[in-house]
Amino acid sequence: MDSASLIDYGIVRAQLGREPRGTWRVEVRCQPGAPQVVRVHPMLDGRPFPTLFWLTCPYLVRQLSGLEGAGWVSLLEQRVRDDEAFRRRVEEAHASYVKERLGLLSEGERGRLEGSGQLASLMTRGIGGTRDVSRVKCLHLHVAHALARRNPLGEEALRGLVRTDCDTQERICSAAEAGSRSSVNR
């Protein structure tokens, strides 16, 4: 792990419902302070991992799944096709994502990926490994990027939500944080 505390690790594990994989760090926290977005290293188990920002907040994950179920992916793809200025902003978001992802690789990692022919995938694929930037792979990836940096698709999705933070009663992160604190203090 890269700068994730044991408490953060426990919360992210509870949020994901599984062990977090690879090297990551908390990039964005919600208003109460729980991890909301993690930045993942672009190599996992010696292979390229195209998802740089991962949305861990269970509340936002549920809300965005609702937008996807309501057809938002198709609506946003249509906007990318119809709105030239919006499309350019989406292309810029993908390009900055690729640049940041490549910048996180060490020289050794770049060399290994280049030698195996896998570096091209990280250089040519955008957010979450997307080949065609006019396609929206999933809203969760774009919202994670929007919360961490700038992403017009994610920003639109966030505007489509009634709320972007959970009620205190809904926070599973509180229980995970309390459990992590007690295991650290033993």
Number of C-alpha atoms within 10 A of each C-alpha: 14 12 10 17 13 15 20 21 21 23 27 28 17 22 24 14 11 9 12 16 12 15 17 20 19 22 19 20 16 14 10 12 11 22 24 25 24 24 21 25 23 24 21 13 9 11 14 19 18 24 22 24 31 22 26 25 26 20 19 21 16 12 21 23 14 13 16 17 10 11 10 20 19 13 12 21 17 13 16 22 12 11 10 11 11 16 19 13 16 21 19 16 23 23 18 17 26 23 14 13 24 17 12 15 15 10 10 9 17 18 14 15 20 13 10 11 10 15 18 12 18 23 16 14 18 24 27 22 20 18 13 13 20 16 15 20 17 18 24 23 21 29 27 28 28 20 20 19 14 19 24 21 26 23 17 16 21 21 10 14 14 8 12 14 16 17 9 10 7 11 17 16 25 16 12 21 20 14 15 19 16 11 12 11 6 5
